[in-house]
């Protein structure tokens, strides 16, 4: 019997070939892609499904002489070793070095033998310190914003011969653009060395440069070593070491360590170990200030409302705000004002508000150019050096002379790139911010200032969006803070190039609640400034939703509406005015009346 062979039609053969090619492409994408959305899936498959152990003792101890090791799980030393799904670290010691293996962040790095490690903020970074030096190491992600950059990176993972510069460009812009700018260096007396590069297998593996703070004065350290270690993904290690310029042994050690750092796929779930609470010496407060503080810690009391207007120091307090109050049939309990480092304490304004029964939230920003030129001179570094104490004391004495309680918001939104006292502008070092805060606090105490409550107030979103720049990195310590300030705006959609999106009140403040509640639950909170734009949605409905849900956050004690705008030239790009339209004014009046 003759056999017949079925011949597939051409269209079917093409279709099957395309399907097969698609399957191969998908497999290749899964294996080779370093897309940040796919990486967690790949790592979960490797560590959770396949149960691959990241522990490789032979690799981890290579080059150590008769070393001993210690495992840490969720920040605690353990005898049992690596624990699957936890925050794991291992430290291997010999006489020459202390080798940290950080499984959560996927790296192995050698520190000097005397290194002591701080894992309290492990989901963000690890701190290390020794005799005459300290260091911070974090694993960051280059969060590209343009489709072109994303496509370029993805193609480079498919075709290794294609070189992608996106991560390097991201790092140079978001991490170092101020520090490496010659104008900024000259204005702020900082010298920066040329960058060194390490190459492996035809690709850039790491970049290192150092900076020296000239005329360091009271600075903890005068020399910084900065390193960026690139991985095959859009993730990179950021290493910052601080020491003295004479300590060449420390800088040479870390240069060698960076050259031989090992990176691998991270695994585990990060664990915080924080214990933040209001620890200021309440006995140092005046009776009137202590009574105010007690009232703010009453979480069952009604929410207090405040306002800012552009003319607040002039006609604002006499005309604009009273007119708003008449239109709203509501008296504002709090008024927000701003002063800069080169401005005097507004004693007359403070006295007027006190006489009218209003509490002032005074924002003191250590800038001399209204944060308008981030590359110019900043007094912040002068204060860090200890060169401006007399000016701080003069302000402190005026505050003491005023004598009545007020809220002091020092250097708000420090985790940003739009304030001249921010971390990224000042040697990319959040610890400097904490040191300056503590210095000012001590000077105030020496001058007997007992009438201000200190507000610690980061922005709700980090800029740059990195772990080292997280709000927790700037926290000055429990004994220096009375209240937590939170700031979250609905910026609207005017700036499409920045991918700004309309965000409802609950979207913003649910995120803030999730971010801060695990750490700052024992503090009274104040929305130090907030508002909604009218670009991209219905502002009146936004206000209605805000009033419907603002009571869902029990720590909030005060909310201050920023009744002004951000401008693009002459155009109000983010119109935040409370009374922008009759509808927004009516919505606010409706919400206030519902509370009464």
C-alpha positions as CSV (number, residue, x, y, z in Angstrom):
1,X,0.0,0.0,0.0
2,X,1.5,3.3,-1.0
3,X,2.1,5.8,1.8
4,X,1.3,9.4,1.3
5,X,3.2,12.2,3.1
6,X,1.2,15.2,4.1
7,X,2.9,18.3,2.9
8,X,2.3,21.4,5.1
9,X,1.1,24.5,3.3
10,X,3.6,27.3,3.1
11,X,1.5,29.6,5.3
12,X,1.4,26.9,8.0
13,X,5.2,26.4,7.9
14,X,5.7,30.1,8.2
15,X,3.3,30.3,11.1
16,X,5.0,27.4,12.9
17,X,8.4,28.9,12.3
18,X,7.2,32.2,13.8
19,X,5.7,30.4,16.8
20,X,9.0,28.5,17.4
21,X,11.0,31.7,17.0
22,X,8.7,33.5,19.5
23,X,9.1,30.7,22.0
24,X,12.9,30.9,21.6
25,X,12.8,34.7,21.9
26,X,10.7,34.4,25.1
27,X,13.1,31.9,26.6
28,X,16.0,34.1,25.6
29,X,14.3,37.2,27.1
30,X,13.7,35.3,30.3
31,X,17.3,34.1,30.5
32,X,19.1,37.3,29.4
33,X,16.8,40.2,30.2
34,X,17.7,42.5,33.1
35,X,14.4,44.3,33.0
36,X,13.7,45.5,36.5
37,X,10.1,44.2,36.3
38,X,11.2,40.8,35.2
39,X,14.2,40.5,37.6
40,X,12.1,39.8,40.7
41,X,10.3,36.9,38.8
42,X,13.6,35.4,37.8
43,X,15.0,35.7,41.3
44,X,11.9,34.2,42.8
45,X,12.1,31.3,40.4
46,X,15.8,30.8,41.2
47,X,15.6,31.0,45.0
48,X,12.0,30.2,45.9
49,X,11.0,27.6,43.2
50,X,14.4,26.0,42.4
51,X,15.5,26.6,46.1
52,X,19.0,27.5,45.0
53,X,21.1,28.6,48.0
54,X,23.1,31.8,47.5
55,X,25.6,30.7,50.1
56,X,29.0,29.7,48.6
57,X,31.4,29.5,51.5
58,X,34.4,28.7,49.2
59,X,33.8,31.8,47.1
60,X,33.0,33.9,50.1
61,X,36.1,33.0,52.0
62,X,38.6,32.9,49.1
63,X,41.7,34.9,49.9
64,X,41.0,35.0,53.6
65,X,43.6,33.6,56.0
66,X,42.1,31.4,58.8
67,X,39.0,33.5,58.9
68,X,35.9,33.0,61.0
69,X,32.3,33.8,60.0
70,X,29.2,35.2,61.6
71,X,25.6,35.1,60.1
72,X,23.0,37.7,60.7
73,X,19.3,37.2,60.1
74,X,17.0,40.2,60.2
75,X,19.9,42.1,61.8
76,X,20.4,39.6,64.6
77,X,23.5,37.4,65.0
78,X,22.5,33.7,64.7
79,X,24.1,30.3,65.1
80,X,21.9,28.6,62.5
81,X,23.3,30.3,59.4
82,X,21.4,31.3,56.3
83,X,17.5,31.5,56.7
84,X,15.5,31.3,53.5
85,X,13.3,34.3,52.7
86,X,14.9,36.5,55.4
87,X,17.3,39.4,55.5
88,X,20.6,37.6,55.5
89,X,24.1,38.9,56.0
90,X,27.4,37.1,56.6
91,X,30.6,38.7,57.9
92,X,33.9,36.8,57.5
93,X,37.0,38.0,59.4
94,X,40.7,37.6,59.3
95,X,43.5,39.9,60.6
96,X,43.5,42.0,57.4
97,X,39.9,42.5,56.5
98,X,36.2,42.1,57.3
99,X,34.3,40.7,54.4
100,X,30.6,41.5,54.2
101,X,28.4,39.2,52.2
102,X,25.0,41.0,51.8
103,X,22.6,38.5,50.3
104,X,19.7,41.0,50.4
105,X,21.6,43.4,48.1
106,X,23.7,40.8,46.3
107,X,27.3,41.8,46.9
108,X,30.5,40.8,48.6
109,X,32.8,43.6,49.7
110,X,35.9,43.8,51.8
111,X,36.1,46.4,54.6
112,X,39.0,47.2,57.0
113,X,39.4,44.6,59.7
114,X,38.0,46.8,62.5
115,X,34.7,47.3,60.6
116,X,31.5,47.4,62.7
117,X,28.2,47.0,60.7
118,X,24.8,48.7,61.2
119,X,22.0,46.8,59.6
120,X,19.1,48.8,61.1
121,X,18.1,50.3,57.7
122,X,19.1,47.2,55.7
123,X,16.2,47.5,53.2
124,X,17.8,50.8,52.1
125,X,21.5,50.4,52.8
126,X,24.2,49.1,55.1
127,X,26.4,51.4,57.2
128,X,29.9,50.4,58.4
129,X,32.4,52.2,60.5
130,X,35.8,51.8,62.0
131,X,38.7,53.8,63.4
132,X,38.7,57.1,61.5
133,X,36.3,56.1,58.7
134,X,32.7,55.2,57.9
135,X,30.9,54.0,54.8
136,X,27.4,53.5,53.3
137,X,26.7,50.8,50.6
138,X,23.4,50.5,48.8
139,X,22.1,48.7,45.7
140,X,20.3,51.1,43.5
141,X,18.3,50.9,40.2
142,X,18.6,53.3,37.3
143,X,14.9,54.1,36.8
144,X,14.8,55.2,33.1
145,X,12.1,57.6,32.1
146,X,12.3,57.6,28.3
147,X,11.2,54.7,26.0
148,X,14.4,55.2,24.0
149,X,16.6,54.4,27.1
150,X,14.5,51.4,27.9
151,X,14.7,50.0,24.4
152,X,18.5,50.7,24.2
153,X,19.1,48.8,27.5
154,X,16.9,45.8,26.5
155,X,18.7,45.5,23.1
156,X,22.1,45.5,24.9
157,X,21.0,42.5,27.0
158,X,20.1,40.6,23.8
159,X,23.2,41.6,21.9
160,X,26.2,42.0,24.2
161,X,28.2,43.8,21.5
162,X,25.8,46.7,21.8
163,X,27.0,49.1,24.5
164,X,24.3,50.8,26.6
165,X,25.3,54.0,28.3
166,X,22.0,54.6,30.0
167,X,22.9,53.4,33.5
168,X,26.1,55.5,33.4
169,X,24.3,58.5,32.2
170,X,21.6,58.0,34.9
171,X,24.3,57.7,37.6
172,X,26.3,60.8,36.5
173,X,23.1,62.9,36.4
174,X,21.1,61.8,39.4
175,X,24.0,60.9,41.7
176,X,26.9,63.2,40.9
177,X,25.9,66.2,38.7
178,X,26.4,68.8,41.5
179,X,29.5,67.2,43.0
180,X,31.3,67.0,39.7
181,X,30.4,70.5,38.5
182,X,33.4,72.8,38.5
183,X,31.3,75.8,39.3
184,X,29.7,74.1,42.3
185,X,33.1,73.0,43.5
186,X,34.6,76.5,43.4
187,X,31.6,78.1,45.0
188,X,31.6,75.7,47.9
189,X,35.4,75.0,48.4
190,X,35.4,71.4,47.4
191,X,38.0,69.7,45.2
192,X,37.3,66.6,43.2
193,X,39.8,64.2,41.7
194,X,39.5,62.7,38.2
195,X,37.5,59.6,37.9
196,X,39.2,56.2,37.7
197,X,37.6,53.3,35.8
198,X,37.8,49.5,36.1
199,X,37.0,47.3,33.2
200,X,36.2,43.6,33.1
201,X,35.4,41.5,30.1
202,X,35.2,44.5,27.8
203,X,32.6,46.3,29.9
204,X,32.8,49.1,32.5
205,X,32.8,47.4,35.9
206,X,33.3,50.4,38.3
207,X,34.0,54.1,38.5
208,X,35.7,55.8,41.5
209,X,36.5,59.4,42.4
210,X,37.2,61.3,45.5
211,X,36.3,64.7,46.9
212,X,38.0,66.8,49.6
213,X,36.2,69.4,51.7
214,X,38.6,72.4,51.9
215,X,38.8,74.2,55.2
216,X,36.9,71.4,56.9
217,X,36.7,73.1,60.3
218,X,34.3,71.0,62.5
219,X,33.4,68.5,59.8
220,X,33.5,64.9,60.9
221,X,35.6,64.0,57.9
222,X,37.2,66.0,55.1
223,X,37.6,63.3,52.4
224,X,35.0,61.3,50.5
225,X,35.5,58.3,48.2
226,X,32.7,57.6,45.8
227,X,32.3,54.4,43.9
228,X,29.7,53.1,41.4
229,X,29.9,49.3,40.7
230,X,27.9,48.3,37.6
231,X,26.1,45.0,37.2
232,X,24.7,43.4,34.1
233,X,21.3,44.8,35.0
234,X,20.1,48.4,35.5
235,X,21.1,48.0,39.1
236,X,24.4,49.3,40.5
237,X,26.2,49.4,43.8
238,X,26.8,52.8,45.3
239,X,29.6,53.0,47.9
240,X,30.5,56.2,49.8
241,X,33.4,56.2,52.2
242,X,34.3,59.1,54.6
243,X,37.7,59.5,56.2
244,X,40.4,62.1,56.8
245,X,42.6,63.2,53.9
246,X,45.7,62.0,55.7
247,X,44.3,58.5,56.0
248,X,45.5,57.2,52.6
249,X,45.5,53.6,53.9
250,X,41.6,53.6,54.1
251,X,41.1,55.1,50.7
252,X,43.6,52.7,49.1
253,X,41.9,49.8,50.9
254,X,38.5,50.7,49.4
255,X,39.9,51.4,46.0
256,X,41.3,47.8,46.0
257,X,38.1,46.4,47.4
258,X,36.0,48.1,44.7
259,X,38.2,46.6,42.0
260,X,37.5,43.1,43.4
261,X,33.9,43.4,44.6
262,X,31.6,40.5,43.7
263,X,27.9,41.0,42.8
264,X,25.2,38.4,42.5
265,X,21.4,38.1,42.4
266,X,19.9,39.5,45.6
267,X,17.5,37.4,47.6
268,X,15.4,37.7,50.8
269,X,13.1,40.3,52.3
270,X,14.5,43.4,53.9
271,X,14.1,44.0,57.7
272,X,14.1,47.4,59.4
273,X,15.2,47.7,63.0
274,X,14.1,51.3,64.0
275,X,12.9,52.7,67.3
276,X,11.8,56.2,66.5
277,X,9.9,58.2,69.1
278,X,9.7,61.8,70.3
279,X,12.7,61.9,72.6
280,X,13.2,65.7,73.1
281,X,13.8,66.9,76.6
282,X,10.3,68.2,77.4
283,X,11.6,69.7,80.6
284,X,13.5,72.1,78.4
285,X,10.2,73.5,76.9
286,X,8.4,76.5,78.4
287,X,5.1,75.8,80.1
288,X,3.2,77.3,77.1
289,X,5.2,75.3,74.6
290,X,4.7,72.1,76.6
291,X,0.9,72.7,76.7
292,X,0.9,73.1,72.9
293,X,2.8,69.9,72.5
294,X,0.4,68.0,74.8
295,X,-2.5,69.2,72.7
296,X,-0.9,68.0,69.5
297,X,-0.4,64.6,71.0
298,X,-4.1,64.3,71.7
299,X,-5.0,62.1,68.7
300,X,-8.7,62.4,69.6
301,X,-8.8,66.2,69.2
302,X,-10.2,67.8,66.1
303,X,-7.8,68.4,63.1
304,X,-6.5,72.0,63.0
305,X,-6.3,73.8,59.6
306,X,-3.7,76.2,58.4
307,X,-2.9,78.1,55.2
308,X,-0.1,79.8,53.3
309,X,-0.5,82.7,50.9
310,X,2.2,84.4,48.9
311,X,1.8,87.7,50.7
312,X,1.6,86.1,54.1
313,X,4.2,88.5,55.7
314,X,2.6,91.6,54.4
315,X,-1.0,92.0,53.3
316,X,-1.6,88.3,53.7
317,X,-2.1,88.2,57.4
318,X,-4.1,91.5,57.4
319,X,-6.1,91.1,54.2
320,X,-5.8,87.9,52.1
321,X,-6.2,85.4,54.9
322,X,-9.0,87.2,56.7
323,X,-10.8,87.4,53.3
324,X,-10.4,83.7,52.8
325,X,-11.7,83.1,56.3
326,X,-14.8,85.2,55.6
327,X,-15.5,83.3,52.4
328,X,-15.0,80.0,54.1
329,X,-16.8,81.0,57.4
330,X,-13.8,79.4,59.2
331,X,-10.8,80.8,61.1
332,X,-7.4,79.2,60.4
333,X,-5.6,78.0,63.4
334,X,-2.2,77.9,61.7
335,X,-0.3,80.2,59.3
336,X,2.7,79.0,57.3
337,X,5.7,81.3,56.6
338,X,9.2,80.9,55.1
339,X,12.5,82.6,55.9
340,X,15.9,81.9,54.5
341,X,19.3,81.9,56.2
342,X,20.1,85.5,55.2
343,X,16.7,86.8,56.5
344,X,16.0,88.0,60.1
345,X,13.6,86.3,62.4
346,X,10.1,87.9,61.6
347,X,9.4,89.1,65.2
348,X,6.6,91.5,64.3
349,X,4.8,88.9,62.2
350,X,5.1,86.4,65.0
351,X,3.8,88.8,67.5
352,X,0.8,89.7,65.3
353,X,-0.2,86.1,64.8
354,X,0.1,85.4,68.5
355,X,-2.1,88.3,69.3
356,X,-4.7,87.0,66.9
357,X,-4.6,83.5,68.4
358,X,-2.8,81.9,65.5
359,X,0.0,79.4,65.6
360,X,2.9,80.0,63.2
361,X,4.6,77.2,61.3
362,X,7.9,78.9,60.5
363,X,9.9,77.2,57.8
364,X,13.6,78.0,58.1
365,X,15.5,77.1,54.9
366,X,19.3,77.3,54.9
367,X,19.5,78.9,51.5
368,X,20.6,82.4,50.4
369,X,19.1,82.3,46.9
370,X,15.6,80.9,47.6
371,X,16.8,77.5,46.3
372,X,16.8,78.9,42.8
373,X,20.4,77.9,41.8
374,X,21.5,74.5,43.1
375,X,25.0,75.0,41.6
376,X,25.7,78.2,43.5
377,X,27.2,78.7,47.0
378,X,25.2,77.1,49.8
379,X,25.5,78.2,53.4
380,X,24.8,74.7,54.4
381,X,28.4,73.6,54.0
382,X,29.6,76.7,55.8
383,X,27.4,75.7,58.8
384,X,28.7,72.2,58.6
385,X,32.2,73.5,58.9
386,X,31.2,75.6,61.9
387,X,31.7,79.0,60.3
388,X,28.2,80.5,60.7
389,X,27.4,79.8,64.4
390,X,27.2,83.6,65.3
391,X,24.4,84.1,62.7
392,X,22.6,81.0,64.1
393,X,22.9,82.4,67.6
394,X,21.5,85.7,66.6
395,X,18.4,84.0,65.2
396,X,18.1,81.9,68.3
397,X,18.2,84.9,70.5
398,X,15.4,86.6,68.6
399,X,13.3,83.4,68.8
400,X,13.9,83.3,72.6
401,X,12.9,87.0,72.8
402,X,9.6,86.2,71.1
403,X,8.9,83.9,73.9
404,X,5.7,82.2,72.7
405,X,5.3,78.8,71.1
406,X,5.7,78.2,67.4
407,X,6.5,75.3,65.1
408,X,9.9,75.2,63.6
409,X,10.3,73.4,60.3
410,X,14.0,73.2,59.5
411,X,15.1,72.5,56.0
412,X,12.0,70.8,54.6
413,X,12.2,68.4,51.7
414,X,15.9,67.6,52.1
415,X,15.5,64.3,50.2
416,X,15.1,66.3,47.0
417,X,17.2,67.9,44.3
418,X,15.4,71.3,44.4
419,X,16.7,72.5,47.8
420,X,20.3,73.8,48.3
421,X,20.6,72.1,51.6
422,X,19.6,68.7,50.2
423,X,21.8,65.6,50.4
424,X,22.4,65.3,46.7
425,X,23.6,68.9,46.5
426,X,25.9,68.6,49.5
427,X,28.5,65.9,48.9
428,X,25.7,63.4,48.4
429,X,25.8,62.8,52.2
430,X,22.6,62.6,54.3
431,X,24.6,62.3,57.4
432,X,25.8,65.8,56.9
433,X,22.2,67.0,57.1
434,X,21.7,65.2,60.5
435,X,24.9,66.8,61.8
436,X,23.8,70.3,60.8
437,X,20.4,69.8,62.4
438,X,22.0,68.6,65.6
439,X,24.4,71.6,65.6
440,X,21.6,74.1,65.3
441,X,19.6,72.3,67.9
442,X,22.5,72.5,70.4
443,X,23.1,76.2,69.7
444,X,19.4,76.8,70.3
445,X,19.6,74.9,73.6
446,X,22.6,76.9,74.7
447,X,20.8,80.2,73.9
448,X,17.8,79.0,76.0
449,X,15.3,78.7,73.1
450,X,12.4,76.8,74.9
451,X,9.4,77.9,72.8
452,X,9.7,76.0,69.5
453,X,8.6,72.5,68.5
454,X,10.9,70.9,65.9
455,X,9.4,69.4,62.8
456,X,11.3,66.8,60.7
457,X,9.8,67.0,57.2
458,X,11.0,65.0,54.2
459,X,9.2,65.0,50.9
460,X,6.9,62.1,50.2
461,X,8.9,61.0,47.1
462,X,12.7,60.9,47.0
463,X,14.5,62.9,44.3
464,X,16.7,61.3,43.1
465,X,14.6,58.1,43.6
466,X,17.3,56.2,45.3
467,X,17.6,54.2,48.6
468,X,20.5,56.2,50.0
469,X,18.4,59.4,49.6
470,X,15.4,57.9,51.5
471,X,13.9,60.1,54.2
472,X,15.1,57.7,56.9
473,X,18.7,58.4,55.9
474,X,18.3,62.1,57.1
475,X,16.7,61.4,60.5
476,X,18.7,63.4,63.1
477,X,17.7,61.3,66.1
478,X,14.9,61.0,68.6
479,X,16.2,63.7,71.0
480,X,16.0,66.3,68.2
481,X,12.5,65.9,66.9
482,X,9.0,66.7,68.3
483,X,6.8,66.2,65.2
484,X,6.8,64.5,61.9
485,X,6.0,66.7,58.9
486,X,4.5,65.1,55.8
487,X,4.2,66.7,52.4
488,X,2.4,65.3,49.4
489,X,1.0,67.3,46.6
490,X,-1.3,66.4,43.7
491,X,1.0,68.1,41.2
492,X,-1.4,67.6,38.3
493,X,-0.4,66.8,34.7
494,X,1.1,70.1,33.3
495,X,4.6,68.7,33.1
496,X,4.1,65.8,30.7
497,X,7.8,65.4,30.1
498,X,8.2,64.4,33.8
499,X,5.3,61.9,33.5
500,X,3.4,63.7,36.2
501,X,0.0,62.1,37.0
502,X,-3.1,63.1,38.7
503,X,-3.1,61.6,42.2
504,X,-6.1,61.5,44.5
505,X,-5.7,62.5,48.1
506,X,-6.0,59.0,49.4
507,X,-3.5,57.7,46.8
508,X,-0.9,60.2,48.1
509,X,-1.6,59.8,51.8
510,X,-2.2,56.0,51.8
511,X,1.4,55.8,50.5
512,X,2.6,58.2,53.1
513,X,0.9,56.2,55.8
514,X,2.4,53.0,54.6
515,X,5.8,54.6,54.4
516,X,6.0,56.3,57.8
517,X,3.6,54.4,60.1
518,X,6.1,51.5,60.7
519,X,8.7,54.0,62.0
520,X,6.9,57.2,63.2
521,X,3.7,55.9,64.7
522,X,4.5,57.5,68.1
523,X,4.8,61.0,66.6
524,X,2.1,63.5,66.0
525,X,2.1,64.3,62.3
526,X,1.4,67.6,60.5
527,X,0.8,68.1,56.8
528,X,3.1,71.0,56.7
529,X,2.0,72.0,53.2
530,X,-0.2,70.4,50.5
531,X,-2.7,71.2,47.8
532,X,-4.1,70.0,44.5
533,X,-3.4,71.4,41.0
534,X,-6.3,71.9,38.6
535,X,-4.5,70.5,35.6
536,X,-5.6,67.0,34.7
537,X,-8.7,66.6,36.8
538,X,-11.5,68.1,38.9
539,X,-9.9,70.0,41.8
540,X,-13.2,70.6,43.6
541,X,-13.9,66.8,43.6
542,X,-10.3,66.3,44.8
543,X,-11.1,68.6,47.8
544,X,-14.3,66.7,48.5
545,X,-12.4,63.4,48.6
546,X,-9.7,64.9,50.8
547,X,-12.3,66.0,53.4
548,X,-14.0,62.6,53.2
549,X,-10.8,60.7,54.1
550,X,-8.4,63.0,55.9
551,X,-9.8,61.6,59.2
552,X,-8.6,58.1,58.2
553,X,-5.1,59.0,59.3
554,X,-5.1,59.3,63.1
555,X,-1.6,60.8,63.5
556,X,-2.5,63.9,61.5
557,X,-3.0,66.8,63.9
558,X,-2.6,69.8,61.5
559,X,-3.1,70.3,57.8
560,X,-1.8,73.4,56.0
561,X,-3.1,74.3,52.5
562,X,-0.5,75.9,50.2
563,X,-2.6,78.6,48.5
564,X,-0.3,79.7,45.8
565,X,1.2,78.1,42.6
566,X,4.4,76.7,40.9
567,X,5.2,78.6,37.7
568,X,6.6,77.8,34.3
569,X,7.8,81.2,33.4
570,X,4.7,83.4,33.8
571,X,2.3,80.4,33.5
572,X,0.9,78.9,36.7
573,X,1.9,75.3,35.9
574,X,0.6,74.0,39.2
575,X,-2.2,76.3,40.3
576,X,-2.7,75.4,44.0
577,X,-4.9,78.4,45.0
578,X,-7.5,77.4,47.5
579,X,-9.9,79.9,46.0
580,X,-8.9,79.3,42.3
581,X,-12.6,79.0,41.3
582,X,-15.9,79.4,43.1
583,X,-16.2,75.6,42.9
584,X,-12.9,75.0,44.8
585,X,-13.8,77.6,47.4
586,X,-17.3,76.0,47.9
587,X,-15.8,72.5,48.2
588,X,-13.4,73.7,50.9
589,X,-16.2,75.5,52.8
590,X,-18.4,72.4,52.5
591,X,-15.7,70.2,53.9
592,X,-15.0,72.6,56.9
593,X,-18.7,72.9,57.7
594,X,-19.1,69.1,57.7
595,X,-16.4,68.8,60.3
596,X,-18.1,71.3,62.7
